[in-house]
Amino acid sequence: MSLLQIRNVTQRFGGVVAVNDVSMHVDEGEVFALVGPNGAGKSTIFNLLSRFYTPAGGSITFDGHDLMKLSPDQVPSLGVARTFQNIELFEQATVLQNLLVGRHRHRKTSVLAEAFFTRKVWEEERHHRHAAEQVIDFLNLQAYRDKLIAGLPYGVRKVVELGRALATEPKLLLLDEPASGLSVEETQDMAFWIEDIQKQMGITVLMVEHDMGLVSAVSDRVLALADGKELATGKPSEVQSHPAVIEAYLGTSGIAKGGTAPVRSTAEDAAQKTGDVA
């Protein structure tokens, strides 16, 4: 059953067509990856799903809801959470406090009740802290629970941002280049977590990623894009060996040599600035 359905979506920025008549669907419970060179339109699709952009044409449906009728602040209430290429955390807050921000969509108490810190507020706060602690345990962040984000290594910050998204208890998790800037060991850990998120938590995952090693390890299906257009959809091995995908990465000479789309190393990924257009 499709949890997310994108039909004939187009997005323009002036005279540039960033996404050109793209259609795709993500089934409930699967890990689906968007791949392609920089400028392919991958992150633009994420921003459309988050409602930061309104498409020039097409439709986007999530869990039976028309996302085009929602504002960006309403999307998380449906169960959509995301991470970003550029880490977006509160640097002068602790890891626990950042995870508690992810619990905001579940708050049910009023401002007046919180001002007087009623019993209902106290019970709800305890529930949210318990949920945040479960995420901390899941991602092995116990050693960093009470530390400020500003003093943490880059790799740990990436995990904290993943944790904040998980704290929202999403149905669909959007991961924007989760392995960007990570070491080989950290990327392996990320692969394990994505698999556990899918299998243990039952969360559907849609990710943008350049590291084809990670994509191949965790993805059920892959959509390859180039210049805003669809190139191929299928299993990772099928997409990686598709002639149109090879041409987009390597040019026509790559097809003549019988190549496959390159597997990007974590070292190359770390060298890229996380703010590059995707």
Secondary structure as a PSIPRED ss2 file (coil, helix, strand):
# PSIPRED VFORMAT (PSIPRED V4.0)

   1 M C   1.000  0.000  0.000
   2 S E   0.000  0.000  1.000
   3 L E   0.000  0.000  1.000
   4 L E   0.000  0.000  1.000
   5 Q E   0.000  0.000  1.000
   6 I E   0.000  0.000  1.000
   7 R E   0.000  0.000  1.000
   8 N E   0.000  0.000  1.000
   9 V E   0.000  0.000  1.000
  10 T E   0.000  0.000  1.000
  11 Q E   0.000  0.000  1.000
  12 R E   0.000  0.000  1.000
  13 F E   0.000  0.000  1.000
  14 G C   1.000  0.000  0.000
  15 G C   1.000  0.000  0.000
  16 V E   0.000  0.000  1.000
  17 V E   0.000  0.000  1.000
  18 A E   0.000  0.000  1.000
  19 V E   0.000  0.000  1.000
  20 N E   0.000  0.000  1.000
  21 D E   0.000  0.000  1.000
  22 V E   0.000  0.000  1.000
  23 S E   0.000  0.000  1.000
  24 M E   0.000  0.000  1.000
  25 H E   0.000  0.000  1.000
  26 V E   0.000  0.000  1.000
  27 D E   0.000  0.000  1.000
  28 E C   1.000  0.000  0.000
  29 G C   1.000  0.000  0.000
  30 E C   1.000  0.000  0.000
  31 V E   0.000  0.000  1.000
  32 F E   0.000  0.000  1.000
  33 A E   0.000  0.000  1.000
  34 L E   0.000  0.000  1.000
  35 V E   0.000  0.000  1.000
  36 G C   1.000  0.000  0.000
  37 P C   1.000  0.000  0.000
  38 N C   1.000  0.000  0.000
  39 G C   1.000  0.000  0.000
  40 A C   1.000  0.000  0.000
  41 G C   1.000  0.000  0.000
  42 K H   0.000  1.000  0.000
  43 S H   0.000  1.000  0.000
  44 T H   0.000  1.000  0.000
  45 I H   0.000  1.000  0.000
  46 F H   0.000  1.000  0.000
  47 N H   0.000  1.000  0.000
  48 L H   0.000  1.000  0.000
  49 L H   0.000  1.000  0.000
  50 S C   1.000  0.000  0.000
  51 R C   1.000  0.000  0.000
  52 F C   1.000  0.000  0.000
  53 Y C   1.000  0.000  0.000
  54 T C   1.000  0.000  0.000
  55 P C   1.000  0.000  0.000
  56 A C   1.000  0.000  0.000
  57 G E   0.000  0.000  1.000
  58 G E   0.000  0.000  1.000
  59 S E   0.000  0.000  1.000
  60 I E   0.000  0.000  1.000
  61 T E   0.000  0.000  1.000
  62 F E   0.000  0.000  1.000
  63 D C   1.000  0.000  0.000
  64 G C   1.000  0.000  0.000
  65 H E   0.000  0.000  1.000
  66 D E   0.000  0.000  1.000
  67 L H   0.000  1.000  0.000
  68 M H   0.000  1.000  0.000
  69 K H   0.000  1.000  0.000
  70 L C   1.000  0.000  0.000
  71 S C   1.000  0.000  0.000
  72 P H   0.000  1.000  0.000
  73 D H   0.000  1.000  0.000
  74 Q H   0.000  1.000  0.000
  75 V H   0.000  1.000  0.000
  76 P H   0.000  1.000  0.000
  77 S H   0.000  1.000  0.000
  78 L H   0.000  1.000  0.000
  79 G C   1.000  0.000  0.000
  80 V E   0.000  0.000  1.000
  81 A E   0.000  0.000  1.000
  82 R E   0.000  0.000  1.000
  83 T C   1.000  0.000  0.000
  84 F C   1.000  0.000  0.000
  85 Q C   1.000  0.000  0.000
  86 N C   1.000  0.000  0.000
  87 I C   1.000  0.000  0.000
  88 E C   1.000  0.000  0.000
  89 L C   1.000  0.000  0.000
  90 F C   1.000  0.000  0.000
  91 E C   1.000  0.000  0.000
  92 Q C   1.000  0.000  0.000
  93 A C   1.000  0.000  0.000
  94 T E   0.000  0.000  1.000
  95 V H   0.000  1.000  0.000
  96 L H   0.000  1.000  0.000
  97 Q H   0.000  1.000  0.000
  98 N H   0.000  1.000  0.000
  99 L H   0.000  1.000  0.000
 100 L H   0.000  1.000  0.000
 101 V H   0.000  1.000  0.000
 102 G C   1.000  0.000  0.000
 103 R C   1.000  0.000  0.000
 104 H H   0.000  1.000  0.000
 105 R H   0.000  1.000  0.000
 106 H H   0.000  1.000  0.000
 107 R C   1.000  0.000  0.000
 108 K C   1.000  0.000  0.000
 109 T C   1.000  0.000  0.000
 110 S C   1.000  0.000  0.000
 111 V H   0.000  1.000  0.000
 112 L H   0.000  1.000  0.000
 113 A H   0.000  1.000  0.000
 114 E H   0.000  1.000  0.000
 115 A H   0.000  1.000  0.000
 116 F H   0.000  1.000  0.000
 117 F C   1.000  0.000  0.000
 118 T C   1.000  0.000  0.000
 119 R H   0.000  1.000  0.000
 120 K H   0.000  1.000  0.000
 121 V H   0.000  1.000  0.000
 122 W H   0.000  1.000  0.000
 123 E H   0.000  1.000  0.000
 124 E H   0.000  1.000  0.000
 125 E H   0.000  1.000  0.000
 126 R H   0.000  1.000  0.000
 127 H H   0.000  1.000  0.000
 128 H H   0.000  1.000  0.000
 129 R H   0.000  1.000  0.000
 130 H H   0.000  1.000  0.000
 131 A H   0.000  1.000  0.000
 132 A H   0.000  1.000  0.000
 133 E H   0.000  1.000  0.000
 134 Q H   0.000  1.000  0.000
 135 V H   0.000  1.000  0.000
 136 I H   0.000  1.000  0.000
 137 D H   0.000  1.000  0.000
 138 F H   0.000  1.000  0.000
 139 L C   1.000  0.000  0.000
 140 N C   1.000  0.000  0.000
 141 L C   1.000  0.000  0.000
 142 Q H   0.000  1.000  0.000
 143 A H   0.000  1.000  0.000
 144 Y H   0.000  1.000  0.000
 145 R C   1.000  0.000  0.000
 146 D C   1.000  0.000  0.000
 147 K C   1.000  0.000  0.000
 148 L E   0.000  0.000  1.000
 149 I H   0.000  1.000  0.000
 150 A H   0.000  1.000  0.000
 151 G H   0.000  1.000  0.000
 152 L C   1.000  0.000  0.000
 153 P C   1.000  0.000  0.000
 154 Y H   0.000  1.000  0.000
 155 G H   0.000  1.000  0.000
 156 V H   0.000  1.000  0.000
 157 R H   0.000  1.000  0.000
 158 K H   0.000  1.000  0.000
 159 V H   0.000  1.000  0.000
 160 V H   0.000  1.000  0.000
 161 E H   0.000  1.000  0.000
 162 L H   0.000  1.000  0.000
 163 G H   0.000  1.000  0.000
 164 R H   0.000  1.000  0.000
 165 A H   0.000  1.000  0.000
 166 L H   0.000  1.000  0.000
 167 A H   0.000  1.000  0.000
 168 T C   1.000  0.000  0.000
 169 E C   1.000  0.000  0.000
 170 P C   1.000  0.000  0.000
 171 K C   1.000  0.000  0.000
 172 L E   0.000  0.000  1.000
 173 L E   0.000  0.000  1.000
 174 L E   0.000  0.000  1.000
 175 L E   0.000  0.000  1.000
 176 D E   0.000  0.000  1.000
 177 E C   1.000  0.000  0.000
 178 P C   1.000  0.000  0.000
 179 A C   1.000  0.000  0.000
 180 S C   1.000  0.000  0.000
 181 G C   1.000  0.000  0.000
 182 L C   1.000  0.000  0.000
 183 S C   1.000  0.000  0.000
 184 V H   0.000  1.000  0.000
 185 E H   0.000  1.000  0.000
 186 E H   0.000  1.000  0.000
 187 T H   0.000  1.000  0.000
 188 Q H   0.000  1.000  0.000
 189 D H   0.000  1.000  0.000
 190 M H   0.000  1.000  0.000
 191 A H   0.000  1.000  0.000
 192 F H   0.000  1.000  0.000
 193 W H   0.000  1.000  0.000
 194 I H   0.000  1.000  0.000
 195 E H   0.000  1.000  0.000
 196 D H   0.000  1.000  0.000
 197 I H   0.000  1.000  0.000
 198 Q H   0.000  1.000  0.000
 199 K H   0.000  1.000  0.000
 200 Q C   1.000  0.000  0.000
 201 M C   1.000  0.000  0.000
 202 G C   1.000  0.000  0.000
 203 I C   1.000  0.000  0.000
 204 T E   0.000  0.000  1.000
 205 V E   0.000  0.000  1.000
 206 L E   0.000  0.000  1.000
 207 M E   0.000  0.000  1.000
 208 V E   0.000  0.000  1.000
 209 E C   1.000  0.000  0.000
 210 H C   1.000  0.000  0.000
 211 D C   1.000  0.000  0.000
 212 M H   0.000  1.000  0.000
 213 G H   0.000  1.000  0.000
 214 L H   0.000  1.000  0.000
 215 V H   0.000  1.000  0.000
 216 S H   0.000  1.000  0.000
 217 A H   0.000  1.000  0.000
 218 V H   0.000  1.000  0.000
 219 S C   1.000  0.000  0.000
 220 D C   1.000  0.000  0.000
 221 R E   0.000  0.000  1.000
 222 V E   0.000  0.000  1.000
 223 L E   0.000  0.000  1.000
 224 A E   0.000  0.000  1.000
 225 L E   0.000  0.000  1.000
 226 A E   0.000  0.000  1.000
 227 D C   1.000  0.000  0.000
 228 G C   1.000  0.000  0.000
 229 K E   0.000  0.000  1.000
 230 E E   0.000  0.000  1.000
 231 L E   0.000  0.000  1.000
 232 A E   0.000  0.000  1.000
 233 T E   0.000  0.000  1.000
 234 G E   0.000  0.000  1.000
 235 K C   1.000  0.000  0.000
 236 P H   0.000  1.000  0.000
 237 S H   0.000  1.000  0.000
 238 E H   0.000  1.000  0.000
 239 V H   0.000  1.000  0.000
 240 Q H   0.000  1.000  0.000
 241 S C   1.000  0.000  0.000
 242 H C   1.000  0.000  0.000
 243 P H   0.000  1.000  0.000
 244 A H   0.000  1.000  0.000
 245 V H   0.000  1.000  0.000
 246 I H   0.000  1.000  0.000
 247 E H   0.000  1.000  0.000
 248 A H   0.000  1.000  0.000
 249 Y H   0.000  1.000  0.000
 250 L H   0.000  1.000  0.000
 251 G C   1.000  0.000  0.000
 252 T H   0.000  1.000  0.000
 253 S H   0.000  1.000  0.000
 254 G H   0.000  1.000  0.000
 255 I H   0.000  1.000  0.000
 256 A H   0.000  1.000  0.000
 257 K C   1.000  0.000  0.000
 258 G C   1.000  0.000  0.000
 259 G C   1.000  0.000  0.000
 260 T C   1.000  0.000  0.000
 261 A C   1.000  0.000  0.000
 262 P C   1.000  0.000  0.000
 263 V C   1.000  0.000  0.000
 264 R C   1.000  0.000  0.000
 265 S C   1.000  0.000  0.000
 266 T H   0.000  1.000  0.000
 267 A H   0.000  1.000  0.000
 268 E H   0.000  1.000  0.000
 269 D H   0.000  1.000  0.000
 270 A H   0.000  1.000  0.000
 271 A H   0.000  1.000  0.000
 272 Q C   1.000  0.000  0.000
 273 K C   1.000  0.000  0.000
 274 T C   1.000  0.000  0.000
 275 G C   1.000  0.000  0.000
 276 D C   1.000  0.000  0.000
 277 V C   1.000  0.000  0.000
 278 A C   1.000  0.000  0.000
